[in-house]
Protein backbone atom coordinates (compact mmCIF):
# COMPACT_ATOMS: atom_id res chain seq x y z
CA UNK A 1 0.00 0.00 0.00
CA UNK A 2 1.34 3.43 -0.86
CA UNK A 3 1.48 5.45 2.35
CA UNK A 4 -0.18 8.82 2.44
CA UNK A 5 1.63 11.21 4.73
CA UNK A 6 -0.27 13.90 6.52
CA UNK A 7 0.48 17.35 5.22
CA UNK A 8 2.17 15.85 2.16
CA UNK A 9 0.89 17.53 -0.96
CA UNK A 10 1.68 17.10 -4.62
CA UNK A 11 1.95 20.13 -6.91
CA UNK A 12 2.92 20.58 -10.52
CA UNK A 13 4.96 23.75 -10.76
CA UNK A 14 7.53 24.04 -13.51
CA UNK A 15 10.16 26.76 -13.80
CA UNK A 16 13.28 27.28 -15.89
CA UNK A 17 15.25 24.28 -17.14
CA UNK A 18 14.71 20.76 -15.80
CA UNK A 19 16.87 19.67 -12.90
CA UNK A 20 19.55 17.08 -13.45
CA UNK A 21 18.79 13.78 -11.72
CA UNK A 22 18.73 14.12 -7.95
CA UNK A 23 19.92 11.33 -5.73
CA UNK A 24 19.66 10.55 -2.04
CA UNK A 25 22.69 12.81 -1.50
CA UNK A 26 20.38 15.77 -2.17
CA UNK A 27 18.68 15.29 1.22
CA UNK A 28 19.43 18.38 3.30
CA UNK A 29 20.01 20.60 0.24
CA UNK A 30 18.61 24.10 0.65
CA UNK A 31 15.73 25.30 -1.56
CA UNK A 32 15.51 29.03 -2.28
CA UNK A 33 13.14 31.33 -4.15
CA UNK A 34 14.25 33.54 -7.10
CA UNK A 35 15.37 36.27 -4.67
CA UNK A 36 17.52 33.82 -2.70
CA UNK A 37 15.25 33.60 0.37
CA UNK A 38 14.88 30.20 2.04
CA UNK A 39 11.88 28.10 1.01
CA UNK A 40 12.90 24.89 2.80
CA UNK A 41 15.20 21.90 2.57
CA UNK A 42 15.08 18.62 0.68
CA UNK A 43 13.87 15.90 3.05
CA UNK A 44 13.67 13.12 0.47
CA UNK A 45 13.80 12.08 -3.16
CA UNK A 46 11.06 9.73 -4.40
CA UNK A 47 11.52 8.70 -8.01
CA UNK A 48 10.84 11.78 -10.14
CA UNK A 49 9.74 13.83 -7.13
CA UNK A 50 11.50 15.82 -4.43
CA UNK A 51 10.05 16.23 -0.93
CA UNK A 52 10.60 19.73 0.44
CA UNK A 53 10.27 20.51 4.16
CA UNK A 54 9.14 24.07 4.84
CA UNK A 55 8.54 25.46 8.31
CA UNK A 56 4.97 24.03 8.18
CA UNK A 57 4.64 21.32 5.54
CA UNK A 58 6.36 18.52 3.69
CA UNK A 59 5.51 19.00 0.03
CA UNK A 60 6.16 16.56 -2.80
CA UNK A 61 7.09 18.31 -6.05
CA UNK A 62 8.34 17.10 -9.43
CA UNK A 63 12.10 17.43 -10.00
CA UNK A 64 11.32 19.53 -13.05
CA UNK A 65 10.13 22.30 -10.68
CA UNK A 66 13.71 23.11 -9.68
CA UNK A 67 16.90 24.49 -11.15
CA UNK A 68 20.28 23.82 -9.56
CA UNK A 69 21.98 27.15 -8.81
CA UNK A 70 25.23 27.52 -6.87
CA UNK A 71 24.68 24.36 -4.82
CA UNK A 72 21.08 25.20 -3.97
CA UNK A 73 17.78 24.37 -5.61
CA UNK A 74 16.01 27.36 -7.10
CA UNK A 75 12.20 27.21 -6.87
CA UNK A 76 9.65 29.61 -8.35
CA UNK A 77 7.59 30.22 -5.17
CA UNK A 78 8.35 31.82 -1.85
CA UNK A 79 8.02 29.85 1.38
CA UNK A 80 4.79 31.75 2.17
CA UNK A 81 3.33 30.87 -1.24
CA UNK A 82 4.31 27.21 -0.91
CA UNK A 83 2.88 27.08 2.63
CA UNK A 84 -0.39 28.64 1.40
CA UNK A 85 -0.61 26.00 -1.35
CA UNK A 86 0.12 23.31 1.25
CA UNK A 87 -2.60 24.71 3.56
CA UNK A 88 -5.10 24.59 0.68
CA UNK A 89 -4.11 21.04 -0.20
CA UNK A 90 -4.52 19.86 3.41
CA UNK A 91 -7.94 21.56 3.63
CA UNK A 92 -9.04 20.07 0.29
CA UNK A 93 -7.95 16.61 1.45
CA UNK A 94 -9.83 16.93 4.73
CA UNK A 95 -12.97 18.02 2.86
CA UNK A 96 -12.75 14.99 0.56
CA UNK A 97 -12.47 12.48 3.41
CA UNK A 98 -16.07 12.48 4.68
CA UNK A 99 -18.85 9.93 5.06
CA UNK A 100 -20.43 9.27 1.68
CA UNK A 101 -17.31 10.05 -0.35
CA UNK A 102 -16.44 7.61 -3.13
CA UNK A 103 -13.23 5.63 -2.56
CA UNK A 104 -11.08 4.63 -5.52
CA UNK A 105 -8.52 1.84 -5.35
CA UNK A 106 -4.93 1.80 -6.55
CA UNK A 107 -6.15 0.72 -9.98
CA UNK A 108 -8.41 3.79 -10.27
CA UNK A 109 -11.61 1.78 -9.95
CA UNK A 110 -14.30 2.59 -7.38
CA UNK A 111 -14.09 0.22 -4.39
CA UNK A 112 -17.00 1.70 -2.39
CA UNK A 113 -17.82 4.67 -0.17
CA UNK A 114 -16.75 5.93 3.22
CA UNK A 115 -19.42 4.74 5.65
CA UNK A 116 -17.92 6.47 8.69
CA UNK A 117 -14.69 8.27 9.54
CA UNK A 118 -13.03 9.65 12.68
CA UNK A 119 -9.57 10.93 13.59
CA UNK A 120 -8.05 7.41 13.51
CA UNK A 121 -10.11 5.10 11.29
CA UNK A 122 -12.42 5.00 8.30
CA UNK A 123 -14.97 2.30 7.58
CA UNK A 124 -15.42 1.72 3.87
CA UNK A 125 -18.60 0.09 2.56
CA UNK A 126 -17.39 -1.90 -0.42
CA UNK A 127 -19.45 -2.28 -3.60
CA UNK A 128 -20.15 -5.88 -2.49
CA UNK A 129 -21.87 -4.57 0.65
CA UNK A 130 -19.09 -5.76 2.94
CA UNK A 131 -17.24 -3.31 5.17
CA UNK A 132 -13.58 -2.87 5.96
CA UNK A 133 -12.00 -0.64 8.60
CA UNK A 134 -8.72 1.05 7.65
CA UNK A 135 -6.45 3.60 9.30
CA UNK A 136 -7.41 7.12 8.21
CA UNK A 137 -3.76 7.69 7.27
CA UNK A 138 -4.20 4.98 4.61
CA UNK A 139 -6.59 7.25 2.71
CA UNK A 140 -5.64 10.13 0.49
CA UNK A 141 -7.77 12.63 -1.39
CA UNK A 142 -8.21 13.42 -5.05
CA UNK A 143 -10.56 15.54 -7.12
CA UNK A 144 -12.87 12.51 -7.39
CA UNK A 145 -12.94 11.76 -3.64
CA UNK A 146 -10.89 9.43 -1.47
CA UNK A 147 -8.17 7.08 -2.70
CA UNK A 148 -6.56 4.05 -1.09
CA UNK A 149 -3.42 2.18 -2.11
CA UNK A 150 -5.22 -1.16 -2.46
CA UNK A 151 -7.41 -2.77 -5.11
CA UNK A 152 -11.02 -3.85 -4.56
CA UNK A 153 -9.87 -7.49 -4.41
CA UNK A 154 -7.32 -6.70 -1.69
CA UNK A 155 -9.94 -4.86 0.35
CA UNK A 156 -12.47 -7.68 -0.17
CA UNK A 157 -9.95 -10.11 1.33
CA UNK A 158 -9.91 -8.01 4.52
CA UNK A 159 -13.64 -7.26 4.62
CA UNK A 160 -16.43 -8.76 6.65
CA UNK A 161 -20.18 -8.84 5.99
CA UNK A 162 -21.91 -5.54 6.81
CA UNK A 163 -23.98 -7.08 9.66
CA UNK A 164 -20.80 -8.38 11.39
CA UNK A 165 -19.10 -4.99 11.10
CA UNK A 166 -22.14 -3.21 12.56
CA UNK A 167 -22.00 -5.37 15.71
CA UNK A 168 -18.43 -4.32 16.55
C-alpha positions as CSV (number, residue, x, y, z in Angstrom):
1,X,0.0,0.0,0.0
2,X,1.3,3.4,-0.9
3,X,1.5,5.4,2.3
4,X,-0.2,8.8,2.4
5,X,1.6,11.2,4.7
6,X,-0.3,13.9,6.5
7,X,0.5,17.3,5.2
8,X,2.2,15.9,2.2
9,X,0.9,17.5,-1.0
10,X,1.7,17.1,-4.6
11,X,2.0,20.1,-6.9
12,X,2.9,20.6,-10.5
13,X,5.0,23.7,-10.8
14,X,7.5,24.0,-13.5
15,X,10.2,26.8,-13.8
16,X,13.3,27.3,-15.9
17,X,15.2,24.3,-17.1
18,X,14.7,20.8,-15.8
19,X,16.9,19.7,-12.9
20,X,19.5,17.1,-13.5
21,X,18.8,13.8,-11.7
22,X,18.7,14.1,-8.0
23,X,19.9,11.3,-5.7
24,X,19.7,10.5,-2.0
25,X,22.7,12.8,-1.5
26,X,20.4,15.8,-2.2
27,X,18.7,15.3,1.2
28,X,19.4,18.4,3.3
29,X,20.0,20.6,0.2
30,X,18.6,24.1,0.7
31,X,15.7,25.3,-1.6
32,X,15.5,29.0,-2.3
33,X,13.1,31.3,-4.2
34,X,14.2,33.5,-7.1
35,X,15.4,36.3,-4.7
36,X,17.5,33.8,-2.7
37,X,15.3,33.6,0.4
38,X,14.9,30.2,2.0
39,X,11.9,28.1,1.0
40,X,12.9,24.9,2.8
41,X,15.2,21.9,2.6
42,X,15.1,18.6,0.7
43,X,13.9,15.9,3.1
44,X,13.7,13.1,0.5
45,X,13.8,12.1,-3.2
46,X,11.1,9.7,-4.4
47,X,11.5,8.7,-8.0
48,X,10.8,11.8,-10.1
49,X,9.7,13.8,-7.1
50,X,11.5,15.8,-4.4
51,X,10.1,16.2,-0.9
52,X,10.6,19.7,0.4
53,X,10.3,20.5,4.2
54,X,9.1,24.1,4.8
55,X,8.5,25.5,8.3
56,X,5.0,24.0,8.2
57,X,4.6,21.3,5.5
58,X,6.4,18.5,3.7
59,X,5.5,19.0,0.0
60,X,6.2,16.6,-2.8
61,X,7.1,18.3,-6.1
62,X,8.3,17.1,-9.4
63,X,12.1,17.4,-10.0
64,X,11.3,19.5,-13.1
65,X,10.1,22.3,-10.7
66,X,13.7,23.1,-9.7
67,X,16.9,24.5,-11.1
68,X,20.3,23.8,-9.6
69,X,22.0,27.1,-8.8
70,X,25.2,27.5,-6.9
71,X,24.7,24.4,-4.8
72,X,21.1,25.2,-4.0
73,X,17.8,24.4,-5.6
74,X,16.0,27.4,-7.1
75,X,12.2,27.2,-6.9
76,X,9.6,29.6,-8.4
77,X,7.6,30.2,-5.2
78,X,8.3,31.8,-1.8
79,X,8.0,29.9,1.4
80,X,4.8,31.7,2.2
81,X,3.3,30.9,-1.2
82,X,4.3,27.2,-0.9
83,X,2.9,27.1,2.6
84,X,-0.4,28.6,1.4
85,X,-0.6,26.0,-1.4
86,X,0.1,23.3,1.3
87,X,-2.6,24.7,3.6
88,X,-5.1,24.6,0.7
89,X,-4.1,21.0,-0.2
90,X,-4.5,19.9,3.4
91,X,-7.9,21.6,3.6
92,X,-9.0,20.1,0.3
93,X,-7.9,16.6,1.4
94,X,-9.8,16.9,4.7
95,X,-13.0,18.0,2.9
96,X,-12.7,15.0,0.6
97,X,-12.5,12.5,3.4
98,X,-16.1,12.5,4.7
99,X,-18.9,9.9,5.1
100,X,-20.4,9.3,1.7
101,X,-17.3,10.0,-0.4
102,X,-16.4,7.6,-3.1
103,X,-13.2,5.6,-2.6
104,X,-11.1,4.6,-5.5
105,X,-8.5,1.8,-5.4
106,X,-4.9,1.8,-6.5
107,X,-6.1,0.7,-10.0
108,X,-8.4,3.8,-10.3
109,X,-11.6,1.8,-10.0
110,X,-14.3,2.6,-7.4
111,X,-14.1,0.2,-4.4
112,X,-17.0,1.7,-2.4
113,X,-17.8,4.7,-0.2
114,X,-16.8,5.9,3.2
115,X,-19.4,4.7,5.6
116,X,-17.9,6.5,8.7
117,X,-14.7,8.3,9.5
118,X,-13.0,9.6,12.7
119,X,-9.6,10.9,13.6
120,X,-8.1,7.4,13.5
121,X,-10.1,5.1,11.3
122,X,-12.4,5.0,8.3
123,X,-15.0,2.3,7.6
124,X,-15.4,1.7,3.9
125,X,-18.6,0.1,2.6
126,X,-17.4,-1.9,-0.4
127,X,-19.4,-2.3,-3.6
128,X,-20.1,-5.9,-2.5
129,X,-21.9,-4.6,0.7
130,X,-19.1,-5.8,2.9
131,X,-17.2,-3.3,5.2
132,X,-13.6,-2.9,6.0
133,X,-12.0,-0.6,8.6
134,X,-8.7,1.0,7.6
135,X,-6.5,3.6,9.3
136,X,-7.4,7.1,8.2
137,X,-3.8,7.7,7.3
138,X,-4.2,5.0,4.6
139,X,-6.6,7.2,2.7
140,X,-5.6,10.1,0.5
141,X,-7.8,12.6,-1.4
142,X,-8.2,13.4,-5.0
143,X,-10.6,15.5,-7.1
144,X,-12.9,12.5,-7.4
145,X,-12.9,11.8,-3.6
146,X,-10.9,9.4,-1.5
147,X,-8.2,7.1,-2.7
148,X,-6.6,4.0,-1.1
149,X,-3.4,2.2,-2.1
150,X,-5.2,-1.2,-2.5
151,X,-7.4,-2.8,-5.1
152,X,-11.0,-3.9,-4.6
153,X,-9.9,-7.5,-4.4
154,X,-7.3,-6.7,-1.7
155,X,-9.9,-4.9,0.3
156,X,-12.5,-7.7,-0.2
157,X,-10.0,-10.1,1.3
158,X,-9.9,-8.0,4.5
159,X,-13.6,-7.3,4.6
160,X,-16.4,-8.8,6.6
161,X,-20.2,-8.8,6.0
162,X,-21.9,-5.5,6.8
163,X,-24.0,-7.1,9.7
164,X,-20.8,-8.4,11.4
165,X,-19.1,-5.0,11.1
166,X,-22.1,-3.2,12.6
167,X,-22.0,-5.4,15.7
168,X,-18.4,-4.3,16.5
